[in-house]
Amino acid sequence: MKERSSAQRAEIRQRFLAVDTANVGDVLDNLGHLNQGLAPEFAPYPANAGKLAGWAYTIRGQMTPYPMGGDADKMKACQGLGPDEVSVWSGDGEGICYFGELIAIGMKERGCTGALVDGGIRDIRWIGEQDFSVYARYRTPVQSIGRWKVTASQVPVFLRGATTSLVQVNPGDFILGDEDGVIAIPSDLVEQVLVEAERLTAIERDIRIDLKKGLTLADALKKYGHV
């Protein structure tokens, strides 16, 4: 994983907030990374949660019965979260939520900017009041306690993919989610992808301006080329 200062990480995150996942996906395709998009089931909760952007802090768990009374390993894992990070939750849980309002508040207090959940969440209305972006595969009122347990954090994890069955996400990769879906950017490519995505964003902005001024789409394509 490439080392970056906290200031660099914060600046990169702010810049990614101004680009779209679609442009990032195009850049990754051009670099030969064709399978970084996550499954279309991932969606924002609530629907107006806004853009998800941050450095991946991974958490892994599995379905296993255990006595009621809490999941100390989950709480311990969340204590490691820091500023400008997105908690990335993975595992084999089905039908249960990985976390709800209170854990979301705790993550936000540590500077975490959002969560990406290959599973379920609950307390959606209340999470929505926290200005904390959550993208998940489904929602459910069923809690994880006694059913699903955290087994590791800050390890490589696998999430359901769009063009492949699974996408590997490593600690320190960059996660970007918006209305079009969610994409994972390998850590070593983050700056390269960002610069090129910003270039494409600027071109598209100019095309939209010209189209509003009356330029035809055909002429715009001749002027700017394929984007």
SULFEN-V984013 format. One record per pair of residues at least 6 apart in sequence whose C-alpha atoms are under 7 Angstrom apart, sorted by the first residue. I is the first residue (numbers start at 1). J is the second residue. Records with the same first field share a line. If there is no record, write none. Layout:
I->J ; J
This chain:
1->172 ; 187 ; 188
2->187 ; 188
10->84
13->53 ; 54
16->53 ; 194
17->53
19->197 ; 198 ; 201
21->176 ; 177 ; 178 ; 180 ; 182 ; 183
23->197 ; 200
24->193 ; 197
27->193 ; 196 ; 197
28->34 ; 193
35->163 ; 164
36->167 ; 183 ; 184 ; 185
37->161 ; 162 ; 182 ; 183 ; 184
38->160 ; 161 ; 162 ; 167 ; 182 ; 183
39->160 ; 161 ; 162
40->162 ; 181
41->137
42->135 ; 136 ; 137 ; 181
43->135 ; 136 ; 137 ; 181
44->134 ; 135 ; 136
45->124 ; 134 ; 135
46->124 ; 125 ; 128
49->128 ; 133 ; 134
50->133 ; 178
51->133 ; 177 ; 178
52->114 ; 133 ; 176 ; 177 ; 178
53->175 ; 176 ; 177
54->84 ; 85 ; 86 ; 113 ; 174 ; 175 ; 176
55->84 ; 85 ; 86 ; 172 ; 173 ; 174 ; 175
56->85 ; 86 ; 87 ; 88 ; 171 ; 172 ; 173 ; 174 ; 175
57->81 ; 85 ; 86 ; 87 ; 88 ; 154 ; 171 ; 172
58->87 ; 88 ; 89 ; 153 ; 154 ; 155 ; 157 ; 171
59->88 ; 89 ; 90 ; 152 ; 153 ; 154
60->89 ; 90 ; 91 ; 150 ; 151 ; 152 ; 153 ; 157
61->90 ; 91 ; 148 ; 149 ; 150 ; 151 ; 152
62->91 ; 92 ; 93 ; 148 ; 149 ; 150
63->92 ; 93 ; 147 ; 148 ; 149
64->147 ; 148 ; 149
65->146 ; 147
66->146 ; 147
67->146
68->145 ; 146
70->145
71->145 ; 149
73->150
74->150
77->153
78->107
81->107 ; 110 ; 112
82->110 ; 111 ; 112
83->110 ; 111 ; 112
84->111 ; 112 ; 113
85->112 ; 113
86->112 ; 113 ; 114 ; 115 ; 116
87->114 ; 115 ; 116
88->115 ; 116 ; 117
89->116 ; 117 ; 118
90->117 ; 118 ; 157 ; 158 ; 159
93->119 ; 148
94->119
95->120 ; 140
96->120 ; 140 ; 142 ; 143 ; 144
97->119 ; 120 ; 121 ; 122 ; 140 ; 142 ; 143 ; 144
98->119 ; 120 ; 121 ; 144
99->121 ; 122
100->121 ; 122 ; 123
101->123 ; 126 ; 127
104->127
113->132 ; 133
114->132 ; 133 ; 134
115->133 ; 134 ; 135
116->134 ; 135 ; 136
117->135 ; 136 ; 137
118->136 ; 137 ; 159
119->136 ; 137 ; 138
120->136 ; 137 ; 138 ; 139 ; 140
121->136 ; 138 ; 139 ; 140
122->139 ; 140 ; 141
154->171
155->170 ; 171
156->168 ; 169 ; 170 ; 171
157->168 ; 169 ; 170
158->166 ; 167 ; 168 ; 169
159->166 ; 167 ; 168
160->166 ; 167
161->167
169->184
172->187
173->184 ; 185 ; 186 ; 187
174->184 ; 185 ; 186 ; 187 ; 190
175->183 ; 184 ; 185
176->182 ; 183 ; 184
177->183
200->227
207->220
211->217
